[in-house]
Amino acid sequence: QVQLVESGGGLVQPGGSLRLSCAASGATYSINVMGWYRQAPGKERELVAFIHKDKGGLTNYADSAKDRFTISLDAAKNTVFLEMNSLKSEDSAVYSCNAKSIMLVTLEYWGQGTLVTVSS
């Protein structure tokens, strides 16, 4: 089992920045990919970005996150970060950390989520 704990959400003005953190514990050796998803009120959950623990730290971003968000990983601390810049009101959502263990079957783990509100 893997446990994920997010932190760093809050209220920020449009154009501002926030840094989200997600610390993994438990069977972290089994994690292959970590990422962030978000869900705004009345909308479906969507992928924001993910990063591979192997594959040279390969990353992938949703179009809405490209050029504004950066995902990074501190492998020694089993912590993934999401640096968000130039925030817009439409970025307001609950951001959830995700970890995948991809073996014969794929196991998926979720954090509890952290609320990001972009408003003046």
TIFIDREN-951207 format. One line per field, with one value per atom (N, C-alpha, C, O): z, x, y; residue in one letter; residue number from 1; atom name. Coordinates in steps of 0.1 Angstrom, whole numbers, plus 5000, padded with zeros to 4 digits. Example, Ala and Ser with C-alpha at 12.3 -4.5 7.8 and 13.67 -1.06 7.14 Angstrom:
2
Z	5078	5078	5078	5085	5071	5071	5079	5080
X	5132	5123	5132	5142	5128	5137	5129	5134
Y	4943	4955	4967	4967	4978	4989	5000	5011
rest	a	a	a	a	s	s	s	s
nr	1	1	1	1	2	2	2	2
atom	N	CA	C	O	N	CA	C	O
//
This chain:
120
Z	5000	5000	5000	5006	4994	4993	4999	4995	5007	5012	5006	5005	5002	4996	5004	5007	5008	5015	5008	5006	5004	4997	5006	5017	5002	5009	4999	4988	5004	4996	4989	4983	4990	4983	4991	5002	4985	4992	4982	4971	4987	4979	4973	4980	4961	4954	4944	4938	4941	4932	4918	4915	4908	4894	4891	4894	4884	4880	4891	4888	4902	4913	4911	4901	4921	4920	4933	4944	4931	4943	4940	4928	4950	4949	4957	4970	4951	4957	4960	4952	4971	4974	4977	4982	4974	4977	4981	4974	4994	5000	5000	5005	4995	4994	5005	5008	5011	5021	5019	5012	5026	5024	5014	5014	5005	4995	4983	4972	4986	4976	4965	4954	4969	4959	4947	4936	4949	4938	4928	4918	4932	4924	4911	4911	4900	4887	4882	4876	4885	4880	4891	4898	4892	4901	4893	4883	4897	4889	4897	4909	4891	4896	4887	4875	4893	4887	4894	4905	4887	4893	4889	4879	4898	4895	4900	4912	4891	4894	4897	4892	4904	4907	4894	4885	4893	4881	4869	4859	4871	4860	4863	4875	4853	4855	4859	4856	4866	4870	4857	4848	4857	4845	4849	4860	4841	4843	4842	4833	4851	4850	4845	4835	4851	4847	4854	4865	4848	4855	4852	4842	4861	4859	4862	4872	4854	4856	4866	4865	4876	4885	4878	4881	4867	4859	4846	4846	4835	4822	4822	4815	4830	4831	4835	4832	4843	4848	4837	4837	4828	4817	4822	4831	4817	4821	4810	4798	4814	4804	4811	4823	4803	4808	4799	4787	4806	4799	4792	4796	4781	4773	4782	4781	4791	4800	4810	4815	4812	4822	4815	4822	4802	4796	4797	4796	4799	4799	4812	4814	4820	4833	4845	4856	4844	4855	4853	4842	4864	4863	4874	4886	4869	4879	4881	4871	4893	4896	4907	4914	4909	4918	4926	4921	4939	4948	4951	4961	4944	4945	4959	4965	4965	4978	4989	4999	4987	4997	4992	4999	4981	4976	4975	4979	4971	4971	4957	4950	4952	4939	4941	4950	4933	4934	4922	4911	4923	4912	4914	4922	4906	4907	4897	4885	4902	4893	4893	4903	4881	4879	4870	4863	4870	4861	4863	4853	4875	4878	4873	4873	4868	4863	4871	4878	4870	4878	4874	4882	4861	4857	4862	4860	4869	4875	4889	4895	4894	4907	4906	4897	4916	4916	4928	4935	4931	4941	4933	4923	4937	4931	4939	4951	4932	4939	4933	4921	4942	4939	4935	4941	4925	4921	4919	4915	4923	4921	4915	4919	4906	4899	4901	4900	4904	4904	4893	4893	4883	4870	4869	4867	4872	4871	4863	4852	4867	4859	4859	4850	4870	4871	4876	4882	4873	4877	4890	4890	4900	4912	4912	4908	4917	4917	4930	4937	4934	4948	4946	4937	4955	4955	4969	4979	4968	4980	4983	4975	4994	4998	4990	4991	4984	4976	4984	4996	4977	4983	4974	4962	4980	4973	4968	4976	4956	4950	4945	4937	4951	4946	4941	4948	4929	4922	4921	4913	4929	4929	4935	4943	4930	4935	4946	4952
X	5008	5000	5009	5020	5003	5010	5001	4989	5006	4998	5004	5016	4995	4999	4992	4980	5001	4996	5000	5012	4990	4992	4993	4987	4999	4999	5002	5007	4999	5003	4992	4994	4980	4969	4965	4970	4956	4952	4946	4942	4944	4939	4950	4959	4949	4959	4952	4942	4958	4952	4956	4966	4948	4951	4965	4969	4973	4986	4996	5009	4992	5001	5006	5003	5013	5019	5016	5014	5016	5015	5024	5026	5028	5036	5029	5028	5025	5019	5029	5038	5028	5036	5028	5017	5034	5027	5038	5047	5037	5046	5041	5030	5048	5044	5051	5062	5044	5049	5044	5034	5050	5045	5054	5066	5047	5054	5059	5055	5067	5071	5080	5081	5086	5095	5087	5093	5074	5066	5060	5054	5063	5057	5065	5077	5058	5065	5062	5071	5050	5046	5039	5031	5041	5034	5029	5035	5017	5012	5001	4998	4996	4985	4973	4975	4962	4949	4942	4945	4932	4923	4909	4906	4900	4886	4879	4880	4874	4866	4852	4847	4845	4830	4822	4823	4815	4807	4814	4808	4827	4835	4841	4842	4845	4852	4866	4872	4872	4886	4894	4891	4905	4914	4928	4932	4936	4950	4957	4953	4966	4974	4988	4992	4994	5008	5012	5007	5021	5027	5042	5047	5049	5063	5067	5062	5076	5080	5092	5101	5092	5103	5115	5126	5113	5124	5122	5117	5127	5126	5132	5127	5142	5148	5139	5142	5129	5120	5112	5108	5108	5099	5086	5080	5083	5071	5061	5064	5049	5038	5028	5025	5023	5015	5002	5002	4991	4979	4982	4990	4975	4977	4975	4982	4965	4962	4974	4974	4982	4993	5007	5016	5008	5021	5025	5016	5037	5043	5040	5046	5031	5028	5031	5034	5029	5031	5044	5047	5050	5062	5060	5059	5061	5061	5075	5083	5079	5092	5091	5081	5102	5102	5115	5126	5114	5125	5124	5117	5132	5131	5135	5130	5145	5150	5139	5139	5131	5120	5107	5097	5106	5094	5083	5072	5087	5078	5077	5088	5066	5064	5058	5050	5063	5059	5052	5054	5043	5037	5038	5031	5047	5049	5039	5040	5030	5020	5022	5022	5024	5026	5016	5008	5015	5005	4991	4984	4987	4974	4962	4962	4952	4940	4928	4929	4917	4906	4901	4896	4903	4899	4908	4906	4919	4928	4922	4927	4912	4906	4900	4892	4904	4900	4905	4914	4901	4907	4918	4915	4930	4942	4945	4947	4946	4948	4961	4963	4969	4981	4977	4968	4984	4982	4995	5005	4995	5007	5002	4992	5010	5007	5019	5030	5015	5024	5021	5011	5029	5026	5035	5047	5028	5035	5026	5021	5023	5014	5000	4993	4997	4985	4989	4999	4980	4983	4975	4963	4983	4976	4977	4987	4967	4966	4962	4954	4969	4967	4964	4969	4956	4952	4954	4952	4957	4958	4944	4934	4943	4929	4925	4914	4935	4932	4935	4934	4938	4941	4934	4935	4927	4919	4928	4935	4927	4934	4923	4914	4923	4913	4920	4929	4917	4924	4913	4904	4915	4904	4910	4919	4905	4909	4900	4902
Y	4988	5000	5013	5013	5023	5036	5046	5046	5055	5066	5079	5081	5088	5101	5112	5112	5122	5133	5146	5149	5154	5166	5178	5178	5189	5201	5212	5210	5225	5236	5243	5254	5238	5245	5258	5260	5266	5278	5288	5284	5300	5311	5319	5323	5322	5330	5339	5335	5351	5360	5356	5349	5359	5357	5362	5373	5354	5357	5353	5354	5348	5344	5330	5323	5325	5312	5304	5309	5291	5282	5269	5266	5263	5251	5240	5241	5230	5218	5207	5205	5201	5189	5177	5178	5166	5153	5143	5139	5139	5130	5116	5114	5107	5093	5085	5087	5075	5067	5053	5051	5043	5029	5022	5023	5015	5007	5016	5014	5026	5036	5030	5035	5019	5012	5007	5005	5005	5000	5010	5007	5023	5034	5036	5037	5037	5040	5054	5060	5059	5072	5079	5074	5092	5101	5113	5117	5118	5129	5136	5133	5146	5155	5155	5156	5154	5156	5167	5171	5172	5183	5181	5176	5185	5185	5198	5201	5205	5217	5214	5203	5222	5219	5217	5226	5207	5204	5199	5197	5196	5191	5178	5174	5170	5158	5160	5170	5150	5151	5150	5142	5158	5158	5157	5162	5152	5151	5165	5172	5168	5180	5177	5183	5168	5164	5152	5148	5144	5133	5132	5137	5124	5122	5108	5102	5102	5089	5089	5097	5079	5078	5072	5076	5064	5060	5067	5079	5062	5068	5082	5091	5084	5097	5109	5120	5105	5116	5122	5133	5113	5118	5124	5119	5136	5143	5144	5143	5147	5149	5159	5158	5169	5179	5180	5177	5183	5187	5200	5208	5203	5215	5227	5238	5226	5238	5241	5252	5231	5233	5236	5241	5233	5236	5250	5259	5253	5266	5274	5284	5268	5275	5267	5272	5253	5244	5236	5233	5232	5223	5213	5216	5200	5189	5184	5184	5181	5176	5166	5165	5158	5147	5147	5148	5146	5144	5129	5125	5121	5106	5102	5092	5108	5104	5106	5099	5116	5119	5114	5116	5107	5102	5113	5111	5125	5136	5142	5144	5145	5151	5165	5167	5174	5188	5193	5188	5203	5209	5224	5230	5230	5245	5251	5248	5259	5265	5280	5287	5286	5300	5306	5298	5319	5326	5319	5316	5318	5311	5319	5331	5312	5318	5313	5302	5320	5315	5301	5294	5298	5284	5273	5262	5277	5267	5263	5254	5270	5267	5253	5249	5245	5231	5224	5229	5212	5203	5195	5188	5197	5190	5178	5178	5166	5154	5147	5147	5142	5135	5120	5114	5115	5102	5094	5100	5082	5073	5060	5054	5055	5043	5033	5036	5021	5010	5001	4994	5001	4994	4981	4981	4970	4957	4948	4952	4936	4927	4933	4932	4939	4947	4961	4963	4971	4985	4988	4987	4992	4997	5012	5018	5018	5033	5038	5032	5048	5054	5069	5076	5074	5088	5095	5088	5107	5115	5121	5118	5128	5133	5146	5150	5152	5164	5177	5177	5187	5200	5211	5210	5220	5230	5242	5247	5245	5257	5266	5262	5278	5288	5300	5306	5304	5315	5326	5325	5336	5347	5360	5359	5371	5384	5388	5399
rest	q	q	q	q	v	v	v	v	q	q	q	q	l	l	l	l	v	v	v	v	e	e	e	e	s	s	s	s	g	g	g	g	g	g	g	g	g	g	g	g	l	l	l	l	v	v	v	v	q	q	q	q	p	p	p	p	g	g	g	g	g	g	g	g	s	s	s	s	l	l	l	l	r	r	r	r	l	l	l	l	s	s	s	s	c	c	c	c	a	a	a	a	a	a	a	a	s	s	s	s	g	g	g	g	a	a	a	a	t	t	t	t	y	y	y	y	s	s	s	s	i	i	i	i	n	n	n	n	v	v	v	v	m	m	m	m	g	g	g	g	w	w	w	w	y	y	y	y	r	r	r	r	q	q	q	q	a	a	a	a	p	p	p	p	g	g	g	g	k	k	k	k	e	e	e	e	r	r	r	r	e	e	e	e	l	l	l	l	v	v	v	v	a	a	a	a	f	f	f	f	i	i	i	i	h	h	h	h	k	k	k	k	d	d	d	d	k	k	k	k	g	g	g	g	g	g	g	g	l	l	l	l	t	t	t	t	n	n	n	n	y	y	y	y	a	a	a	a	d	d	d	d	s	s	s	s	a	a	a	a	k	k	k	k	d	d	d	d	r	r	r	r	f	f	f	f	t	t	t	t	i	i	i	i	s	s	s	s	l	l	l	l	d	d	d	d	a	a	a	a	a	a	a	a	k	k	k	k	n	n	n	n	t	t	t	t	v	v	v	v	f	f	f	f	l	l	l	l	e	e	e	e	m	m	m	m	n	n	n	n	s	s	s	s	l	l	l	l	k	k	k	k	s	s	s	s	e	e	e	e	d	d	d	d	s	s	s	s	a	a	a	a	v	v	v	v	y	y	y	y	s	s	s	s	c	c	c	c	n	n	n	n	a	a	a	a	k	k	k	k	s	s	s	s	i	i	i	i	m	m	m	m	l	l	l	l	v	v	v	v	t	t	t	t	l	l	l	l	e	e	e	e	y	y	y	y	w	w	w	w	g	g	g	g	q	q	q	q	g	g	g	g	t	t	t	t	l	l	l	l	v	v	v	v	t	t	t	t	v	v	v	v	s	s	s	s	s	s	s	s
nr	1	1	1	1	2	2	2	2	3	3	3	3	4	4	4	4	5	5	5	5	6	6	6	6	7	7	7	7	8	8	8	8	9	9	9	9	10	10	10	10	11	11	11	11	12	12	12	12	13	13	13	13	14	14	14	14	15	15	15	15	16	16	16	16	17	17	17	17	18	18	18	18	19	19	19	19	20	20	20	20	21	21	21	21	22	22	22	22	23	23	23	23	24	24	24	24	25	25	25	25	26	26	26	26	27	27	27	27	28	28	28	28	29	29	29	29	30	30	30	30	31	31	31	31	32	32	32	32	33	33	33	33	34	34	34	34	35	35	35	35	36	36	36	36	37	37	37	37	38	38	38	38	39	39	39	39	40	40	40	40	41	41	41	41	42	42	42	42	43	43	43	43	44	44	44	44	45	45	45	45	46	46	46	46	47	47	47	47	48	48	48	48	49	49	49	49	50	50	50	50	51	51	51	51	52	52	52	52	53	53	53	53	54	54	54	54	55	55	55	55	56	56	56	56	57	57	57	57	58	58	58	58	59	59	59	59	60	60	60	60	61	61	61	61	62	62	62	62	63	63	63	63	64	64	64	64	65	65	65	65	66	66	66	66	67	67	67	67	68	68	68	68	69	69	69	69	70	70	70	70	71	71	71	71	72	72	72	72	73	73	73	73	74	74	74	74	75	75	75	75	76	76	76	76	77	77	77	77	78	78	78	78	79	79	79	79	80	80	80	80	81	81	81	81	82	82	82	82	83	83	83	83	84	84	84	84	85	85	85	85	86	86	86	86	87	87	87	87	88	88	88	88	89	89	89	89	90	90	90	90	91	91	91	91	92	92	92	92	93	93	93	93	94	94	94	94	95	95	95	95	96	96	96	96	97	97	97	97	98	98	98	98	99	99	99	99	100	100	100	100	101	101	101	101	102	102	102	102	103	103	103	103	104	104	104	104	105	105	105	105	106	106	106	106	107	107	107	107	108	108	108	108	109	109	109	109	110	110	110	110	111	111	111	111	112	112	112	112	113	113	113	113	114	114	114	114	115	115	115	115	116	116	116	116	117	117	117	117	118	118	118	118	119	119	119	119	120	120	120	120
atom	N	CA	C	O	N	CA	C	O	N	CA	C	O	N	CA	C	O	N	CA	C	O	N	CA	C	O	N	CA	C	O	N	CA	C	O	N	CA	C	O	N	CA	C	O	N	CA	C	O	N	CA	C	O	N	CA	C	O	N	CA	C	O	N	CA	C	O	N	CA	C	O	N	CA	C	O	N	CA	C	O	N	CA	C	O	N	CA	C	O	N	CA	C	O	N	CA	C	O	N	CA	C	O	N	CA	C	O	N	CA	C	O	N	CA	C	O	N	CA	C	O	N	CA	C	O	N	CA	C	O	N	CA	C	O	N	CA	C	O	N	CA	C	O	N	CA	C	O	N	CA	C	O	N	CA	C	O	N	CA	C	O	N	CA	C	O	N	CA	C	O	N	CA	C	O	N	CA	C	O	N	CA	C	O	N	CA	C	O	N	CA	C	O	N	CA	C	O	N	CA	C	O	N	CA	C	O	N	CA	C	O	N	CA	C	O	N	CA	C	O	N	CA	C	O	N	CA	C	O	N	CA	C	O	N	CA	C	O	N	CA	C	O	N	CA	C	O	N	CA	C	O	N	CA	C	O	N	CA	C	O	N	CA	C	O	N	CA	C	O	N	CA	C	O	N	CA	C	O	N	CA	C	O	N	CA	C	O	N	CA	C	O	N	CA	C	O	N	CA	C	O	N	CA	C	O	N	CA	C	O	N	CA	C	O	N	CA	C	O	N	CA	C	O	N	CA	C	O	N	CA	C	O	N	CA	C	O	N	CA	C	O	N	CA	C	O	N	CA	C	O	N	CA	C	O	N	CA	C	O	N	CA	C	O	N	CA	C	O	N	CA	C	O	N	CA	C	O	N	CA	C	O	N	CA	C	O	N	CA	C	O	N	CA	C	O	N	CA	C	O	N	CA	C	O	N	CA	C	O	N	CA	C	O	N	CA	C	O	N	CA	C	O	N	CA	C	O	N	CA	C	O	N	CA	C	O	N	CA	C	O	N	CA	C	O	N	CA	C	O	N	CA	C	O	N	CA	C	O	N	CA	C	O	N	CA	C	O	N	CA	C	O	N	CA	C	O	N	CA	C	O	N	CA	C	O	N	CA	C	O	N	CA	C	O	N	CA	C	O	N	CA	C	O	N	CA	C	O	N	CA	C	O	N	CA	C	O	N	CA	C	O	N	CA	C	O	N	CA	C	O	N	CA	C	O	N	CA	C	O
//
